[in-house]
Amino acid sequence: MEVVFALRSGGQSGADHRALDAFLDYIKKNYLKIKRHKHEEAVVYVKFNNGVVWKLTGWCPKGKEADDSIINSKYSLKETETLDPKERTELNVCDANATLIILLLTSEPGLDEDNIEQMLYWIKKNKIKHLNVAGLRESNSLEIQNQTYKFMYSLFEKIANKNMKAKL
């Protein structure tokens, strides 16, 4: 099974958490386009009817500890050997082709769409098949969760539309 696109994250509150939510919600909303959905202990595989396969995974600290709570098991993250969040970060960066760090997005009309198009161009130009997403915690930025969710969900829609025509 060739994975065309993989998302990984550490599941921390804020940007990490909402990027994972956007991925899972996109899959739920597009269930009729999905041929097979496989949820394993530390990975979720989704095979669309056209044969395109997406994967969700990532590393989180031992005990699935986040800064605000225990990370929900729906995210299918692998636990590191220690509680040190630096280990999680290093493993996620090393296991990905690239890392997107989400800080604050703009609220100006049209700029989010421009950012998404730039991301798609960056992904395609650099042949990124395995993207790590990280960013601010909710405790450091009150809007990061909503902004990340909207941005990542829109990005998944665009990636899927491009995948439906041809592989990235």
C-alpha positions as CSV (number, residue, x, y, z in Angstrom):
1,M,0.0,0.0,0.0
2,E,1.7,3.2,-1.2
3,V,1.1,6.1,1.1
4,V,0.6,9.3,-1.0
5,F,0.3,11.7,2.0
6,A,1.1,11.3,5.7
7,L,0.5,13.7,8.5
8,R,2.2,13.4,11.9
9,S,2.1,15.5,15.0
10,G,2.9,15.3,18.7
11,G,-0.7,15.8,19.9
12,Q,0.1,18.8,22.2
13,S,-2.8,21.2,22.9
14,G,-3.2,24.0,20.4
15,A,-1.9,23.6,16.8
16,D,-0.8,19.9,17.1
17,H,-4.1,18.8,18.5
18,R,-6.3,20.7,16.0
19,A,-4.2,19.6,12.9
20,L,-5.0,16.0,14.0
21,D,-8.7,16.9,14.5
22,A,-8.9,18.4,11.0
23,F,-7.4,15.3,9.5
24,L,-9.9,13.0,11.3
25,D,-12.9,15.3,10.6
26,Y,-11.9,15.4,6.9
27,I,-11.9,11.6,6.8
28,K,-15.3,11.4,8.6
29,K,-16.9,14.0,6.2
30,N,-15.6,12.2,3.1
31,Y,-16.4,8.6,4.3
32,L,-18.3,7.8,1.0
33,K,-15.1,8.4,-1.0
34,I,-13.2,6.0,1.2
35,K,-12.7,2.4,0.3
36,R,-11.0,1.3,3.5
37,H,-10.2,2.8,6.9
38,K,-7.8,1.0,9.1
39,H,-7.1,2.1,12.7
40,E,-4.0,0.5,14.2
41,E,-2.4,1.1,17.6
42,A,-0.1,3.9,16.4
43,V,-1.3,4.7,12.9
44,V,-4.5,5.4,10.9
45,Y,-4.5,4.4,7.2
46,V,-7.2,5.7,4.9
47,K,-7.5,4.3,1.4
48,F,-9.8,6.3,-0.9
49,N,-11.8,4.7,-3.7
50,N,-9.3,5.9,-6.3
51,G,-6.5,4.1,-4.5
52,V,-4.9,7.1,-2.9
53,V,-3.7,6.3,0.7
54,W,-3.3,8.8,3.5
55,K,-1.7,8.0,6.9
56,L,-2.0,9.7,10.3
57,T,0.7,9.0,13.0
58,G,3.2,10.7,15.3
59,W,5.1,10.5,18.5
60,C,3.9,11.7,21.9
61,P,5.5,11.6,25.3
62,K,5.3,8.4,27.4
63,G,1.9,8.1,29.1
64,K,0.4,10.3,26.3
65,E,0.9,13.3,28.4
66,A,0.2,16.8,26.9
67,D,0.6,20.1,28.7
68,D,-3.1,20.2,29.5
69,S,-4.3,16.6,29.8
70,I,-3.8,13.1,28.5
71,I,-3.8,12.8,24.7
72,N,-6.9,11.2,23.3
73,S,-6.3,7.7,22.0
74,K,-8.3,8.6,18.8
75,Y,-5.1,10.2,17.5
76,S,-3.2,6.9,17.3
77,L,0.2,8.3,18.4
78,K,3.2,6.3,19.4
79,E,4.6,6.8,22.9
80,T,8.3,7.8,23.3
81,E,10.4,6.0,25.9
82,T,10.5,9.1,28.2
83,L,8.2,11.9,29.4
84,D,10.6,14.5,27.8
85,P,8.7,16.4,25.1
86,K,12.0,17.1,23.4
87,E,12.2,13.4,22.5
88,R,8.7,13.6,20.9
89,T,9.6,16.7,18.9
90,E,12.9,15.2,17.7
91,L,11.3,11.9,16.6
92,N,8.5,13.7,14.7
93,V,10.9,16.0,12.9
94,C,13.3,13.1,12.0
95,D,10.5,10.8,10.7
96,A,8.9,13.5,8.4
97,N,10.1,15.0,5.1
98,A,9.3,18.5,6.4
99,T,7.8,20.3,9.4
100,L,5.1,23.0,9.2
101,I,5.2,25.2,12.3
102,I,1.9,27.1,12.7
103,L,2.2,30.3,14.6
104,L,-0.6,32.8,14.0
105,L,-2.5,33.0,10.8
106,T,-3.9,36.2,9.4
107,S,-7.6,37.2,9.5
108,E,-7.3,39.3,6.4
109,P,-9.7,38.1,3.6
110,G,-8.0,36.1,0.9
111,L,-4.7,35.6,2.6
112,D,-5.5,32.2,4.1
113,E,-6.3,31.0,0.6
114,D,-3.0,32.4,-0.6
115,N,-1.2,30.6,2.3
116,I,-2.9,27.3,1.4
117,E,-1.9,27.7,-2.3
118,Q,1.7,28.5,-1.2
119,M,1.7,25.4,1.1
120,L,0.5,23.2,-1.8
121,Y,3.2,24.6,-4.0
122,W,5.8,24.0,-1.3
123,I,4.6,20.4,-0.7
124,K,4.6,19.6,-4.4
125,K,7.9,21.3,-5.2
126,N,9.7,19.6,-2.4
127,K,7.9,16.3,-3.0
128,I,6.7,16.2,0.6
129,K,4.8,13.0,1.4
130,H,5.2,13.0,5.1
131,L,4.4,16.3,6.9
132,N,4.9,17.0,10.6
133,V,2.7,19.7,12.0
134,A,3.6,21.6,15.1
135,G,2.9,25.0,16.6
136,L,1.8,27.2,19.5
137,R,0.0,25.7,22.5
138,E,-3.4,27.0,23.3
139,S,-2.1,28.5,26.6
140,N,0.3,30.7,24.5
141,S,-2.3,31.7,21.9
142,L,-6.0,31.7,22.3
143,E,-6.9,31.6,18.6
144,I,-4.3,29.0,17.5
145,Q,-6.8,26.1,17.7
146,N,-9.5,27.6,15.5
147,Q,-7.0,29.0,13.0
148,T,-5.1,25.8,12.7
149,Y,-8.2,23.7,12.3
150,K,-9.6,25.9,9.5
151,F,-6.2,26.1,7.7
152,M,-5.4,22.4,7.9
153,Y,-8.9,21.3,6.9
154,S,-8.8,23.5,3.9
155,L,-5.3,22.2,3.1
156,F,-6.6,18.6,3.3
157,E,-9.4,19.5,0.9
158,K,-7.0,20.9,-1.6
159,I,-4.6,18.0,-1.3
160,A,-7.5,15.5,-1.8
161,N,-8.7,17.4,-4.8
162,K,-5.2,17.2,-6.3
163,N,-4.9,13.6,-5.4
164,M,-8.2,12.8,-7.0
165,K,-6.7,14.0,-10.3
166,A,-3.1,12.8,-9.9
167,K,-0.7,11.9,-7.1
168,L,1.2,14.8,-5.6
